[in-house]
Amino acid sequence: MLQLLKIKNRPDAVYVAGDYAVLGALQVLNENNIRVPEEIALVGFGNEPFTDMLTPKITSVNQHSEKIGKLAAETFLNHIKKKTITQELNKQILDAELIVRDSSYKNKTTLK
């Protein structure tokens, strides 16, 4: 985040690849008196429980970790029940969901 703040035409929004990293970005912005989202909007990834407890609340991509874990466990348990183990692919696609919160927009009334 410090590197981004040094850019001549700094960004007005930053996507951070993980919600824990968003904490660091938010701290740097706060230390530099940069208002979120008015000056720089923030979006994270993971939708960790703390993202809804910060000020501002952090917009995040929900990857549905609990469902991924459940599907992985079910797949593993079904696999170990087989007498003959063969390699097979099991592809399941889960839709991610953008959880829009205060860190990424300036005016709630303009959101649709």
Phi, psi and omega in degrees: 000322178300319179297318180295326180289340180276347181291139181305308176255076185297155182291157175260000176206149180223128172262125180251132190291356178204148182294330178292325177290331177299327177302316179295317179298316180297320179297314179299316179297317178297317180296335180258016177053040178257123185279133178250124006261003187304318181260317177221124177273151179234139174224133179248189181220129176127333182052050177296151183305327184290343183297336179270357183252351182277166172238115358285160175296139189267127172293138184208154175273122178271116180264005177058056182303321181297318180292322177299315179298318180296315179296321178296317179295317179298317179298316179297312181297321176294324182292318183284346177284342183285142178285321179250125182264121175237152179279127178216153179262138178232102184255124175229133181249125177251136178285132173278162183223130177275119178262103184276124178229190189299335187285354186236002178212152186267332186221109182301329185289343180272353182278137178235000000 
